[in-house]
Amino acid sequence: MTREIVEPGHEARLTPAEADQSQIGGAGMNNIFARVHIRLQDLRRDEQGQDLTEYALMLSLICLSLISGISGIATAVNHVFSNISSSLA
C-alpha cells in the first residue's frame, strides 16, 4: 500500500483509492469510515472557508449591536412622542 504526502511537514495519509482497498475491520463499513476520516483531514487543513466564516461572524456581531442600539433609540423616540401627546392633550 503506497502513501501520499499531502504537504511537506504533514503526516502521510491514505488516498481515496487506498481507502477502498483497506481491509481492517469490515470491508464495507471500514471504507466509509476511511473516506470520512480522509475528508475530515482535508477539511482540517483547508483554509478557504475561513475568511467567509470570519466575515459572517463579523456581520452577525454588527447586526446584533445595531438591533440592540435601535431598540434603545426606539424607546427614547417613543418617550418623546408620549411627552408631546400628553402636553397636547
C-alpha positions as CSV (number, residue, x, y, z in Angstrom):
1,M,0.0,0.0,0.0
2,T,1.5,3.3,-1.0
3,R,1.1,6.6,0.8
4,E,0.8,10.1,-0.5
5,I,2.5,13.0,1.3
6,V,0.0,15.9,1.2
7,E,2.3,18.8,2.2
8,P,5.8,19.0,3.5
9,G,5.8,18.6,7.2
10,H,2.4,16.9,7.3
11,E,1.8,13.3,8.0
12,A,1.2,10.7,5.2
13,R,-2.4,9.7,4.6
14,L,-4.4,7.2,2.6
15,T,-5.6,8.2,-0.8
16,P,-9.3,7.6,-1.5
17,A,-8.3,4.6,-3.8
18,E,-6.4,3.1,-0.9
19,A,-9.3,3.6,1.5
20,D,-11.5,1.5,-0.9
21,Q,-8.9,-1.3,-0.7
22,S,-8.4,-1.2,3.1
23,Q,-9.3,-4.5,4.8
24,I,-9.2,-3.5,8.5
25,G,-12.4,-4.4,10.3
26,G,-15.2,-4.9,7.8
27,A,-14.7,-4.1,4.1
28,G,-17.8,-2.0,3.6
29,M,-18.0,0.0,6.8
30,N,-14.3,0.5,7.0
31,N,-14.3,2.1,3.6
32,I,-16.9,4.6,4.7
33,F,-15.0,5.4,7.9
34,A,-11.8,5.7,6.0
35,R,-13.4,8.1,3.4
36,V,-14.9,10.2,6.2
37,H,-11.6,10.3,8.0
38,I,-9.8,11.4,4.9
39,R,-12.4,14.1,4.2
40,L,-12.2,15.4,7.8
41,Q,-8.4,15.6,7.5
42,D,-8.8,17.6,4.3
43,L,-11.3,20.0,5.9
44,R,-9.0,20.5,8.8
45,R,-6.1,21.5,6.5
46,D,-8.2,23.6,4.1
47,E,-8.4,27.3,4.9
48,Q,-10.5,28.5,2.0
49,G,-13.7,28.8,4.0
50,Q,-12.1,30.6,6.9
51,D,-12.5,34.1,5.5
52,L,-16.1,33.6,4.8
53,T,-16.7,32.4,8.3
54,E,-14.9,35.4,9.8
55,Y,-17.0,37.7,7.7
56,A,-20.2,36.0,8.7
57,L,-19.2,36.3,12.4
58,M,-18.4,40.0,12.0
59,L,-21.7,40.6,10.2
60,S,-23.7,38.9,12.9
61,L,-21.9,40.9,15.6
62,I,-22.6,44.2,13.7
63,C,-26.3,43.2,13.3
64,L,-26.7,42.3,17.0
65,S,-25.2,45.6,18.0
66,L,-27.4,47.5,15.6
67,I,-30.5,45.7,16.8
68,S,-29.7,46.5,20.4
69,G,-28.9,50.1,19.6
70,I,-32.1,50.6,17.6
71,S,-34.3,49.2,20.4
72,G,-32.7,51.9,22.7
73,I,-33.4,54.6,20.2
74,A,-37.0,53.3,19.7
75,T,-37.6,53.6,23.4
76,A,-36.3,57.2,23.5
77,V,-38.4,58.2,20.5
78,N,-41.5,56.6,22.0
79,H,-40.9,58.6,25.2
80,V,-40.5,61.8,23.3
81,F,-43.8,61.3,21.4
82,S,-45.6,60.3,24.6
83,N,-44.4,63.6,26.2
84,I,-45.6,65.5,23.1
85,S,-49.0,63.8,23.1
86,S,-49.6,64.3,26.8
87,S,-48.7,68.0,26.5
88,L,-51.1,68.4,23.6
89,A,-54.0,66.7,25.5
